[in-house]
Amino acid sequence: MDVLYFAWVRERIGEPREVVETSATTVNELVQELAAREERYALAFSDLTALRVALDQELSDFDAPLEGVREVAFFPPMTGG
């Protein structure tokens, strides 16, 4: 599946997107797999309260299932102005 990173998440990981092979069944499991990769991922996912996730461009929760999902995007909360 495609995994996209935006704003400071992209800066910490150092890539805007990547293709990930995963056995994760939920977003939380995917985050655990990514965070275990190396320190830059662990840093990016150290505080999930500071992150939002979208599955196939729809806002979702971290306990959402990944079955059938083709794209996961991680980004900080958006602020209006």
N, C-alpha and C positions, 0 to 999 in steps of 0.2 A: 504494500500500500504506500501511497505518497504521504509523507509527513512534512508539513510546512511549519516554519518558525518565523515569527514576526517580532519586530521591535527589539527590546533587550533580550528576548529569548534567542533570537537569531544572532545577536552580538555575542552572547555567552557561548553558544554552540559553535558559531563560526561558519554556519551554512544556512542558506534560506530554505532549502528543501532537500530531501533525500528519499530514496525508495527503501523501505524497511520490510524485511521478511520477519514475521513475528508469529508466535504461537499464542499471543495474548488474546483473551476473549473479551476484555473490557479495556476502557481507556486507562484505568488505574494500573492494570497489569502491563500495558504498553509503557506507561510512564516508569514503572519499576524496571522493566527491561532496559529502557533507554538510560535511566539514571545509573544503572549498574555498568554501563559501557566504559565510561571514563569520567574524570573529574569535571570536565566542562558540562557534561549532561547532568551530572549530580548537582552542580551549581544551578543550572537552569531550572531544574525541577525540585529544588530544595524547599520551596514554599508554594504549595498548590493553591493556597488562598489568594496568591498574587497572579494566578493564571486563569485563563478561560480556554475552552476547547470548542472547536466546531468539527462536526462530522459531516462530510460531503456538503460543506458550506452552510450547515444549520447549527446554531448554538446548541450545546449539549452539556451533559454532566459527566464527571469523571467516572461514574459507575455505569455509564452507558455501554451496551454491548457493541462489539466491533464487527459482528457478522454482517457481511455484505458491504461494509464500508470501504470505499476506495481512497478517501482522502481525510486525513486528520490534520487540523491546524491548531497550533498553540500560540497564544498571544496574551498580553496583559489586558486588564479591563480597559475599556474605552471610556474616555471622558468627553463630555460635551462642552461647548463653549459659546 
